[in-house]
Amino acid sequence: MEPKIEISPITEWGLNLAYPLVIAGPCSAESEEQVLSAAHVLASDGRVKVFRAGVWKPRTRPGGFEGAGEKGLEWLKRVKDETGLIVTTEVAMPQHIELALKYGIDILWVGARTTTNPFLVEQLASALAGTNIPVLIKNPITPDLELWIGTIERLWRSGITRLVAVHRGFHPYERSRLRNIPKWELAIDLKSRIPSLPIICDPSHIAGTASMVSEIAQRSLDLSMDGLMVEVHPNPALALSDARQQLTPQAFLQMLSALTFHQSSSANNEFTDFLEQVRNKIDSIDQQIIELLANRMRLVEQIGEYKRNNNVTVFQLRRWEKILESRIECGKKLGLDEEYIKSLLQLVHKESIKKQAEILRGNRLTNGE
C-alpha cells in the first residue's frame, strides 16, 4: 500500500510565495554579469519570485560547458542579496547540496537525468535529511510515472515536505516538432496519485525553441498546473547551453502578460450550477457508454463461441479493416479526431480478441488438448 504523501502548500513555505509559482532565469549561470543582468530585469517586474540558474550542467558528452560550479553559487547569492529574489539551482550529488546550503540557496531542484536513477536519488535524500529545504523534482527522461513518484517518495521519507513536481516532457522516440513529448496525461495521473503535490510546467524543455514556449505554457495553465519554470537569458544567441529555447527577459515578461491564468474554481453560483448540470449529463453518458460496451462484449462472446464450434480463427483481418474504416469515417463526420477514434477502437478490439481467444482456449482444455 502506498504511503499517503502530504505536501506543504507553497503559501506556507515561509518564502512569501503564491500561486501561480513563476520561476525564471538562464539555463546556466555563465558569468556574474549575465546572471545579475537577467535577475534585475525580472525582479523589477514583480511577477517573478524565484530566480533559476544551473551551476552544474550534466552533459551528454564531455567537452562542453559543464557549469560554473561553486563560483556560480556566489553569483546566485549576490542575486539574492541585491534583488530579494528567491534563488534555486540543480543538485545531482550530495556535495552539490552541501555547497548550495553553504551559499544560502533557497530551493533546490532535481533534474530529469537524476530522477531516472534511484541510487542517486537515495543519496540526495540522505544528504537532505533534517533540512526540509524546498525541492523541485523534474520528471524522468522516460515516461515512467513510478520513477517520478519514487523520487518524490524518497525525498518525502527523508523529511522533505516542501516539494513541487516539474513537468518538462519526455524524450521522444520519434521526430517531433517539440524537443520533448508532453504526455500531459502523466502529469494529470501524478496529481491524482498525490493531490496535495503542486505541479508546475517547464515549457522551455518541452518546446525546444523559443517560438513554441508561449503555446506550451498556455496549454499547461489550461490544464490547471500551478505555475511555470522558464529559461530566460539576456542574450540567448550567446548562451552556452539551450540557446534555441531561451527567451530574453523582455520577451518573457511580454509572454507573461499575454498568458491567461485560470482559477481552479469560481464563486459564481451561475457558473457552479451550469458546471454541475453539464457534469451530470457527462456522468449519464459515461454510464451509457459502459453499458453499451458490456452489451457489445456479450455479442463478442456469442461470436467467439460460434467461431469455436465452426473451427474458425479468432482474428479476421478484413473484418477489422472494415471496422476501422467505417467507424473512423463515422467519427470524422461527427467532428471527432481520427486518432482518438482509432485508439478507442484498438482498445475495444484488443479486449474482444482476448475474450474470443479465452473461449477458444477453454474449448481446447475441455477436449484435453
N, C-alpha and C positions, 0 to 999 in steps of 0.2 A: 504494500500500500504506500502510495506517495505521501511524503510529509506535506502538511498544509503550510505553504510558504507565504508569510505575510510580509509585505514590503512597506516601509515607511513612506507616506506621501512626500513628494519633494517640497511641499509647502511647510513641512515640519523638520526639514534638514538643518535649519538654523543658518541657511546661506542666503536668505532673502530671495528665494526663487519662487516662480509662479508658473502656472500653465497658460499657454504652451511654453515649453522649455526651448529656448533658442540658443544654440551653440554655434559659434563661427570662428574661423581663423585658418591659417595656412595648413596645408598638408604637413609640411616640415618647417621647423624653426631653422632658417638658413643663415640669418645674421641678426644682430641686435637691431639694426636699423629697420630691416624688413618686418620683424615681429612687432616692434613698437609702432611703426607706421600703420600697420593694419589695426592694431589694438586701439589706438587713439581715435581713428575714424569710427570704428564700431562702438566704442564706449560713448562717443559724443551723441550718438543717435538715441541711446537709452533702451532700445528693444532687445539688444543682445546682453545677456547676463553672464555668459560663460565663454571664455576665450580658449580655443583649442590650438595645439601645435604639437606635432610629434618630434621628439628629440632623439629617439632610437627608431630607425626605419628598417624593418625586415625586408631584404631584397631577394628576389627570386634567384639572382646570380650575383656573385661577388664582383666588386669593382665599381659599383655605382655609389651614389651618395647614400650613406647609411646613417645620417643624422649627426647633429652637433654634439650629442651626448650631454655630459654634465654642464658644459658651457651654456647649452640651450636652456637648462633649468634656471640658470642665473638670469637669462633674458625674461623668462616667464615670471620670475619673482619681481623683476622690475616692472613688468606689465601690471602685475597685481598691485604693487605699491603706487604706481603713477596713475592708474586708471580706475582702480577699485573693482575691476572685473575679476570674477572667479576664474581660475585657470585649471586646465586639465591637460593631461598628456598620457600617451600609451605606455604601459609597462608589460614586459614579457618575461622578466626574470625577477627573483627576489631582490637582487642587487639594485634593479631599477626602482623597486618600491622603497628601499632604504634611502636612496638618493632623493627620490621625489618627496618623501616625507621630510627629509632634511631641509629642502628648499621651500617647504610650505605649500606644495601643490595641493589644491583643494579637492580635486576629483581625479580619479584615475580611470583609464579605460583599458579593457582587454580586447585586443584585436582579433580579427577573424581567423588568422593563422593559429593564434594561441588557443582560441576557443576549440579548435579542432583537436587539440592534444590534451587529453585528460591528465597526463603526467605533469605537464607544465602548469595546468590549472590548479592541481593539488598543491604544487609548490607555492604558487601565488597565494592560495587560500591560507596555507600555513603561515606565510610571511605576513599576511594581513590580519591574522587573528589578534583580537584585542584592540584594533584600531577603529573599526566601524567607519572608516573613510568611505564616502560615496564612490561607487564603481559603476561604470558604463560597460555593458557586455555586448560586443558585436556578435552577430550570428556567425556560425562556422562557414567556411568557404562552400561546403557542400550542403544541400538542403536536407539537413538531418536535425529534426526538431529535438530529438532526445539528447543529442550532443549539446545543443543550446541550453536546454533545461538542465543538463548535467552540470554545466559551468555555473549556472545560476544557483543550483542547489549546493554545490561545493562551497561557493563563497558565502551563501546564506548560513550553512552549517558552521562556518568559521566565525560567525557573529556579525557579518556584514548585512544589515537590514536596509541600508540605503542603496538600492540597486535600480538600474534602468537598463532595459534591453534596447539595443540599437539595430534596427533593420537596415542592412546595407546591401542586400541582394546576394545572389549565389552565382558561383562560377558557371557560365553557360557551356553546355556540351556541344552546342551548335552555334553558328554565326548568328549574331543578333544586332539590332540597331543600338542596343544598350550594352554597357560594359558588363553588368551583372543582371541576371534574371530576377525580377522582384519576388515572384511566387508569394504574393500578398497573403495567400491562404495560410502560410506557415506562421506569419505574424499574428493573424487572427486566431489560429489554433493556440498559439502561445498565450494570448490574452485569455482565452477560455480556460486554459490549464492553470494560469496564475493570475486571477482577476485583479489583484492589487498591484501588479507589476506595471509601472509606466513603460511604454514603448515609443521610442522616437525613431525618425527615419533619417538615414544618411543618403539624400538624393544624389550627392556628388558621385559616390561609388556605384550607384545603380545606373546613373546616366552615362558616365564616362566622358561626356562632352558638356561644356558649359551651356550650350544652347538647349539642352534637354533637362537641366536641373529644375527649372521652374515647373515644368509639366509633372515631373516625378514628385516634387514637393507638394503640389496641389493634390495629386492623387492620394498621397499618404494622409494629408489632412482630411480629405473627403472620407477616408476610412477610419477616422477618429483617432489617429495617432496623436501622441501627447507632445510632439514638438519636432524640431529639426536640428540636424548637425551638418553644417555645410562648410565646404572648403573655400576659403577666401584669401586671396593673395594680392598684394599691392600691384604686382606686375606678373600675371600668370604666364606670359610668354617666356619669362626668365626663370620660372620655377624649376627647382632641381628634382622634383617628383610630382607626378599627377598634374602636369602643366595644362593638359587639354580640358580638365573638368573643373578647374578653379575659377571662381568669379572674382572680379575686382570688388573692393568694398562698396563702391558706388552702385555697381550692378546688383550686388547682393541686397542692399538696402532698398533699391527700386523693386526688386522681386518681392521682398517682404511686404511692401506697400500694396502690391498687386495681388498677393495671395488672399484667399478667403479662409479665415479661421472660423471653424464652426463650433457651436456649443454642443455639448453632449446631450443636453435636454433643454426643454423650454417650459417657462412658467405660464405660457399662453394656453388657457383652457381649451380654446377652439382647436389649437394645434394638437393638444393631447387627445381630445375626443376624436378628431379625424384620424390620427395615427392608430388609435385603438380600434376604430371601425375597420380600417383597411387591414390591420393585422389579424382581426377576427376572420376576415374574408380569406386571407392567406392561409390561416390555420385550417379553415374548412376545405380549401382547395388541396392543401397538403394531405389531409385525411383522405380525400377522394383519390388522390394520386396513389397513395399506399394501398387502398382497397382495390384499385384497378390493377396495380402491379400484382397483388395477390391473386386476383381473378386470372390474369394473364399466365401466372405460374401454374395454376391448376390446369389450364389448357395445354401448357407446355408438357406437363406430366402425362396428359392424355396422349399427346403426340409421341412422347417417349415410349410409352407402353405399346403403342401401335407399331412404332419402328422396331421395338424389341420382338414383337410377335411375328413381324414380317422380315426379320433379319436385315434391316436397313441401317446404314451408318447414321451416327448422330449428327455430324456436321454436313450440311448441304450448302455448298458454295454458292450456287446460282440463287438459291432462296435468300441467302444472306446478302448477296449483292443487290437483289431486288428490294429487300427491306431497306437497306441503306439509301438507295437511290430514291425510292418513293417517299420515305419518311423525311429525308433531308429536304426534298423538294417541297413537301407539305410545310415543313418548319419555316423555310425561306419565305413562302407565301404569307405566313403569319408573322413575319418580321423577326424570326429567331436566327441567331448566329449559326452558321453551318457547323463549325467546330463544336459548339455547345450541343447540338442535336447528335452529332456523330459520337461524342464522348458518352452521352446518356445511352445511346443505342448499344455501344460497345459494352457498357456495364451490364445492361439488361441481357444482351446476347450471351455474355460470358456466364452469367448465372443460369441461363436457360440451358446452355451446353453442359454445364456442370450437373444440373438436375437430371438431364436425359442420360448422361454418362453413368450417373449413380443407378438409374433404373436398369440400364443395360448390364452394369457390373453385378447388380443384385440378381439378375436372371442367371448369370454365369455361375454365381455362388450357389444358387438353388439347384442348378444342374450338376454341381460337383466339379466345375472346371477350376 
